[in-house]
Amino acid sequence: MDHDTFDQLLSTPELCAYLKITRDTLYEWREINAAPPAFKLPNGHLRFPMADLLDWIAKQRGRAA
């Protein structure tokens, strides 16, 4: 994975497509503090840093083992 991809910020629809989940699932995960890390932009939209997402995925894999 190149540096630009690692620094990428995903929008909510992009994250949902990447994880193959619905927006409802994402917001359910956010309610129980189980979602990937995100931050809010001044307009209220969420962004998910790819670096944090990849770390979150690795941690989920560790839990499943």
N, C-alpha and C positions, 0 to 999 in steps of 0.2 A: 504494500500500500504506500503510495507516495505521500509526501509531506502535505500537499494541498488537500488531499482526501482526509488526512488525519485532522487537519484544522477546520474541516467543513462543519457548518452549523445546519442541522436539519430542522425543517419546520414540522409542525404536528402531522400534516398529511404525509410528508416524506418519511418521518419516523414510522408511522403506521404502515406504510407500504414496505419499508425496509424490514420491519419485524413481522409483517403479514398479520397484523391485528387490526381491530376496528378502533375508531376514536373512542367509543364507549369503553372498550377494554382498557385503553390507555388511561382514561379518566378514573376508572375504577382502581387501577393500579396506583394512580396518584393519590387517591383518597386513603389508601392503606400504606402509603409510603413505600411502595414496591416498584415504582416506575424508574426508568433511567433518569439521571440528573438532568435538570433543565434550568433555564433562567428566563425571566420575562423581559421583553423589550419594553421601551416606554409606551408603546401602543397596546401593551397587554398580551401580545402574541408570545408564545413559547418558542425557545430555540434549544435544541439538543446538540451539544458538542459531540462530534464523532469520536474524539478521543475518550470522553467520558462514557459514551455508549459502548464502545468496544471493551472498556474496563468492566462496565456493568454486565455485559454479556459473559465475559470470562468468569465473573463471580457467580452468575446464574449456573453456568456449567459446573462449577465447583460444588454447588449445592446439590446438583442432580446426581453427582457421582457417589 
